[in-house]
Amino acid sequence: MILLSHAIMKEECDRNDVNCDLVLSHRRGEVLDGVRHVIITRMHRELSMGPAEIGRAMNRDHSAICYHLKKFKNTSPSVNPSPKGGLDEVGGGRTRHSDRTDPAAATLYGEAR
């Protein structure tokens, strides 16, 4: 079952052009969270894996997986990031739009205002 769960993870990471190590990390971001959503949902639906098994495969606590499965019980697994979402070039994480328009914060992101 572990090989199948890793196959799902690799398939979704390749499909969304995301590094598997980032998906397993604790980084946040709309794209990463979306890919995790698809992976967790597919592991649960296709492999009938429980929260503890999925947690071990995804480097997460089983309670986080329980929360995820309950919250997204009636949704289909798909990744639809917004145009503003995703990874930025500087820090690899997502920033708030207000941070991008604030002149003081612009220096953090290497942008001239």
C-alpha positions, 0 to 999 in steps of 0.5 A: 500500500505504501508503494501505491500511496507514493505512486499517487503522490508522485503522479499528482506532483508531476501533474502539478509541477510541484516537488514532492519534498515540498508537498511533504514539508510543512510549507503552506501555499495555495498550490501546495495545499491544493496538491495535498488535498488531492493526494489525501483524498485519492489515498482515502478514496482509491486505496481505502487508507485510514487517517493514521496511514495517510498521516504517516505517508504525508508526514502529518498527524492523523488528526490533521488528516481527520480534519481534512477528510471531514472538511472536504468530504463532499468535494472532488479532488482537483487543484484550482489555484487562483491567479494570485496564488502559488509560489513566489520566486523569492521565498517559495511561499505565498504572500498576501496581496496586501504585502505585495502592494505595501512599499515597505514590504516590497523591499522584502520581495526585491521589488522596486516601487 
